[in-house]
Structure formats: C-alpha cells, structure tokens
Amino acid sequence: MKQRQFLDRDLDIWKETAPGMLMLTARADGSDAGVGIVAYTDTVQTGYGPLTEVRTDDLDPARVERALRLYVAELAPEKHAEIEDHPADGIDRYCDEAEFFLRCWEATA
C-alpha cells in the first residue's frame, strides 16, 4: 500500500499507516513535538483542522485509461460499448479518450 500524506491546518505532515489511521511525521515549525503519534483520521481532523491530501504522483496514462474504461462502463454502458467498439470502424477509442482527459486535467492546473 502506498502511504498517503496529508497536511493539517498548520502544514504539519501526517502519513496514513492503515486505512483510517494517521501518524504525525513532521512538524512545519521543525520541532519534534508529537512526531510519531498515531491517531484516527477523524481525531486528527478534529484536533488539527481539515486535512489536505498531498499528491506527489503523476497521472499514469495507462492507469487513467483503465479507470476511465471502468467508470464509463458503470455510468453509461451504451457509451462504453460505443467507445470500446466505435461504430465507424470498430476500433477501441479509449486511448484517445484517456489522452483527452489528460489534456483536460493539465488545462485545469
């Protein structure tokens, strides 16, 4: 499991140790106070304010395509069938859809 990281309102860093559990790993002020404590996510949010997830990974185009395929198949099965087996030529167009999604993602940065 990849460890997710979160910042609290003071910009202290918390890492997910298990689903629903966080450990304080670094303080924004550089002190060691409290570093290493483990608490439930809701307890951390109550005591340290809202948490913001830190995303350090880039979007993997192949993973985006797989996720998009699953999402559209669940949301609109007829649209999924059309993209997967395009009526004009029978070619799977999910690669094109994923590329378009990634362009949209970059445009919103």
C-alpha positions in Angstrom: 0.0 0.0 0.0 1.3 3.4 -1.0 1.4 5.7 2.0 -0.9 8.7 1.5 0.3 12.0 3.0 -1.8 14.8 4.4 -1.2 18.4 5.6 -3.2 19.8 8.6 -4.1 23.5 9.1 -0.6 24.1 10.5 1.0 22.4 7.5 2.3 19.5 9.6 2.6 16.3 7.7 0.6 13.2 8.5 1.1 9.8 6.8 -1.5 7.1 6.6 -0.3 4.0 8.4 -3.5 2.0 7.8 -7.0 2.9 6.5 -8.4 5.5 8.9 -5.1 5.8 10.9 -2.5 8.6 10.6 0.9 9.2 12.1 2.4 12.7 12.5 5.8 12.5 10.7 7.0 16.1 10.5 6.1 19.5 12.1 6.1 22.6 9.9 8.0 24.5 12.6 10.8 21.9 12.6 10.1 20.7 16.2 9.8 17.1 17.2 6.8 17.7 19.5 4.2 15.0 18.9 6.1 13.4 15.9 5.3 9.7 15.9 1.9 9.9 17.4 -0.7 7.7 15.7 -4.4 8.7 15.7 -7.7 8.0 13.9 -8.2 10.3 10.9 -11.3 11.9 12.4 -9.5 12.6 15.6 -6.7 14.3 13.7 -9.2 16.4 11.8 -11.0 17.4 15.0 -7.8 18.4 16.7 -5.7 19.8 13.9 -8.2 21.1 11.4 -9.2 19.9 7.9 -6.7 17.7 6.1 -5.4 18.3 2.6 -4.0 15.2 0.7 -0.6 15.8 -0.8 -0.5 14.2 -4.2 3.1 13.7 -5.5 2.4 11.1 -8.2 1.9 11.9 -11.8 -1.1 10.5 -13.6 -0.2 7.3 -15.4 -1.9 7.4 -18.9 -2.4 3.6 -18.9 -4.0 3.7 -15.4 -6.1 6.7 -16.5 -7.4 4.7 -19.5 -8.3 1.6 -17.3 -10.0 3.8 -14.7 -11.9 5.7 -17.4 -13.0 2.4 -19.0 -14.4 1.1 -15.7 -16.1 4.4 -14.9 -17.8 4.8 -18.2 -18.9 1.2 -18.3 -20.6 1.7 -14.9 -22.0 5.1 -15.7 -23.2 4.6 -19.2 -22.9 1.1 -20.6 -24.1 2.1 -24.1 -21.5 4.9 -24.3 -18.8 2.4 -23.1 -19.8 0.0 -25.9 -19.6 2.8 -28.4 -16.1 3.9 -27.3 -14.8 0.4 -27.0 -16.1 -0.7 -30.4 -16.5 2.5 -32.4 -19.5 2.3 -34.9 -17.5 3.8 -37.7 -14.6 1.3 -37.7 -14.8 -1.0 -34.7 -11.6 0.5 -33.2 -11.3 0.8 -29.4 -11.1 4.6 -28.8 -10.4 4.6 -25.0 -6.8 5.5 -25.6 -8.0 8.7 -27.4 -10.5 9.4 -24.6 -7.7 9.0 -21.9 -5.4 11.4 -23.8 -8.3 13.9 -24.0 -8.9 13.5 -20.3 -5.2 14.1 -19.5 -5.2 17.3 -21.6 -8.3 18.5 -19.7 -6.5 17.6 -16.4 -3.5 19.7 -17.4 -5.6 22.6 -18.5 -7.2 22.8 -15.1 -3.9 23.1 -13.2 
